[in-house]
Amino acid sequence: MLGIIGGSGLTQLANLDVAHREVVRTPYGEPSGPLSFGRIGAQDVVFVARHGYGHTIPPHLVNYRANIHALESSGVTRIISVASVGGIRSDLGPGVLVVPHQIIDYTWGREMTFQSGGDGPVVHVDFTEPYDAAVRTLLLDACRRIGEDVTDGAVYAATQGPRLETAAEIDRLQRDGADLVGMTGMPEAALARELGLPYAALCLVANWAAGRADSAHGISFDDLEAVLHPAMARVRRIIEGVCGE
Ligand code: HPA
């Protein structure tokens, strides 16, 4: 079964034929909302809105552990994460879709592991390649089949939020090698890896990162909304493409 975690702008999947919704409890507390179980085409899908269905949970307060655990305990065997990001690299402007291949984690103070100590030997999961190659390929192939331009590979910087970055912070992220910036990519990806769940992200560039291009002197939320809404229709088609294979 395919798990989909929807981010800003994707609190619902219009093309998901919902059979039922379920409040799933976990040892880590409650997920961001009830899980929606249904089908897209021939594929069984479970959807959860990362920020809650009314977009009320900020990035640093998302219960990432509960979301990932709830998906796993519901029978999910692979996860697609949808996230909006800021573009740092000059070819990654608003409206561009990206399937990143690497992550740098700048978040702090989040519950970022299922290992709480005391219950068995410590396990260090391999995270050299943070995204699953097969799930990345599913996304990239679906984009190609339906004729959506997509950028294959980028370094995702996960920042703490909820505020946006300063221009100097973005300069620093770029010096570190980051191409995109978002607030929710971690610890989500690492938690999926800890549970052995193949995971990849489909990122939509919603705005130029702070200090870049149109955002040289600030980020316009009106512009950002204007990019998000039409783009999410494209994201839904890509997910349909993944499911229709
Ligand atoms: N920075 C961090 N997270 C984001 C941005 C940004 O510019 N845009 C969308 N998510």
Boltz pocket constraint, residues with backbone or C-beta under 6 A from the ligand:
constraints:
  - pocket:
      binder: B
      contacts: [[A, 84], [A, 85], [A, 86], [A, 87], [A, 159], [A, 163], [A, 164], [A, 165], [A, 181], [A, 182], [A, 183], [A, 206], [A, 207], [A, 208], [A, 209], [A, 210]]
      max_distance: 6.0
